[in-house]
Amino acid sequence: MNEFPESERKENGAQKRRYISPVLVRYGQVRDLTQAGSAGSSEAANCSKFALPTRKCNASDRRVKENIVRIGEHPLGIGLYLFDYIPGFRDQWGHGRQFGVMAQEVEAVMPEAVCTHPDGYKMVYYGMLGISRADH
């Protein structure tokens, strides 16, 4: 018995599968996804671009990440990723698997959510993207 209707077969007789669009899966809090959660308060920094002292931004520059795996897509069209910080940045921004976005992608669609740290690397205010990186 053939599981594909006649209209879904290729002319040469081989079967093709119907495309099913992927669905963004909600995985839960960052602390549940990673070994280090949001890497503690040392990762978050106030960017002078964000006037409110309660607004924290996180290191999100692609140049300081490795082992990057895209796991989903944000409604803005930017990727959602699991990654590790490169060795020189782990003590400052977090050890273990991390969850986040790439600042360069965010900057293209929502530049107001990106600032530059004094060290020259880009940071993202996740709250403007609707992403909670809180440890509580």
Stockholm file with secondary structure:
# STOCKHOLM 1.0

chainA/1-136         MNEFPESERKENGAQKRRYISPVLVRYGQVRDLTQAGSAGSSEAANCSKFALPTRKCNASDRRVKENIVRIGEHPLGIGLYLFDYIPGFRDQWGHGRQFGVMAQEVEAVMPEAVCTHPDGYKMVYYGMLGISRADH
#=GR chainA/1-136 SS CCSSCGGGBCTTSCBCCCCCCCCCCCCCCHHHHSSSTTCCTTTCBCCTTSCSTTCCBEECCGGGEEEEEEEEECTTSCEEEEEEECHHHHHHHCSSCEEECCHHHHHHHCGGGEEECTTSCEEECGGGGTCCCCCC
#=GC SS_cons         CCSSCGGGBCTTSCBCCCCCCCCCCCCCCHHHHSSSTTCCTTTCBCCTTSCSTTCCBEECCGGGEEEEEEEEECTTSCEEEEEEECHHHHHHHCSSCEEECCHHHHHHHCGGGEEECTTSCEEECGGGGTCCCCCC
//
